[in-house]
Amino acid sequence: MIKKYKIIRKIRKHGTSLAINIPKEIIELMKINEGEIIEVEINKISK
């Protein structure tokens, strides 16, 4: 199982929150399931 995976994604509006999509390939590689707790690191790279 992969411990870390770095991706660049665009933030989208979801109701009153902001969200990102995790690609299906990464979900499968990391064996992530709905309801699990994950760590997310955010770095703004463009305006």
C-alpha positions in Angstrom: 0.0 0.0 0.0 1.3 3.5 -0.9 1.7 5.8 2.1 1.7 9.2 0.3 0.7 10.4 -3.2 1.1 14.0 -4.4 -1.5 15.4 -6.9 -2.4 18.9 -8.0 -6.2 19.6 -8.1 -8.5 22.5 -8.7 -10.8 23.5 -5.7 -14.5 23.5 -6.5 -17.5 24.8 -4.7 -19.7 22.1 -3.1 -22.7 23.7 -1.4 -21.3 26.1 1.1 -17.9 24.3 1.3 -14.9 23.9 -1.0 -13.9 20.4 -2.2 -11.3 18.5 -4.3 -11.8 15.3 -6.2 -9.4 12.4 -5.6 -8.8 10.5 -8.8 -10.1 6.9 -8.9 -6.6 5.5 -9.6 -5.3 7.0 -6.3 -8.3 5.8 -4.4 -7.7 2.3 -5.6 -3.9 2.4 -5.1 -4.2 3.7 -1.6 -7.3 1.5 -0.8 -9.2 4.5 0.5 -12.9 4.0 1.5 -15.7 6.5 2.2 -15.7 7.5 5.9 -12.0 6.9 6.4 -9.9 9.8 7.9 -7.1 11.0 5.6 -4.5 13.7 6.0 -4.5 16.6 3.4 -1.8 19.1 3.0 -2.7 22.3 1.2 -0.2 24.6 -0.7 -1.5 27.3 -2.9 0.4 27.2 -6.2 -1.4 29.8 -8.4 -3.8 32.7 -8.0 
